[in-house]
């Protein structure tokens, strides 16, 4: 089985077998991250370009660390200092980068469909690092891996996702991957924060968080995406926290082995109280580590390696 040359626009470009391949490869690379020397020569001679048109800490840095751990060369593209500021078209910018020998692009953009537009101008592999509210496949993969690592499978897991579903590309990609792998998903949040046609996602929908978290194996909080909101979705952040913030009491309503997850960055005191965020339930820091391991796996598998192996 191979996903060499495959563009990752969203998780639905993958089969369940390919998802497991990514997970198993990420598990190997996570062992590499524990070594004193955290580098392998798997992608020596390959060049990865990060094209981030939106702010990012976790995703951008984890892709950069992942590529460097694999010994790839990394080009960081900055829109503020590029010729885009001089009026150069996006197409000509990509053609210029291609002429320098880019093998893989990682792109984040506020416009949905941007990775597909990028692909029109390049033969390099394209990985979507988030496009508008449409998709965030690599976050879904690291989230799925975190659950798989904890429970050994995603099949029949009860996953409750709480918060701003309407504006969340994470929720959209997560539900695709989780449903593909046989999990049961519940969306919970205010009615004003549910997308139109949410009933077509194949999930349970609840507006009562205490009911939604009962018997959950995973409770995931979502960041309030204030930058994508024009107002009117809820009265105040304090009110949101009162009705939908994840508390210790809510974790105790879930299954005894339940975990708390969050794609970050967290708004403490809004989506989750600090006591939960820093508790034994929390896998938030583990998600960050897993983000590096799963992105190493994706880079390695989509670029096919260079014959040197992972070790």
LINTA-V116223 format. One line per field, one symbol per residue. ss: DSSP state (~ for helix, > for strand, _ for the rest). A space follows every 10 residues. Layout:
ss->???
//
This chain:
ss->_______>__ ~~~__~~~~~ ~~~~~~~~~~ ~~________ ______>>>> >>_____~~~ ~~~~~~~~~_ __>>>>>_~~ ~_~~~~___~ ~~~~~~~~~_ ___>>>>>>_ ___~~~~~~_ ____>>>>>> >___>_~~~~ ~~~~~~~~~~ ~______>>> >>______~~ ~~~~~~~~~~ ___>>>>>__ ~~~____~~~ ~__>>>__~~ ~~_____>>> >____~~~__ ______~~~~ ~~~~_>_~~~ ~~~_____>> >>_____>__ _>_~~~~___ _>_~~~~~~~ ~~~~~~~~~~ ~~~_______ _
//
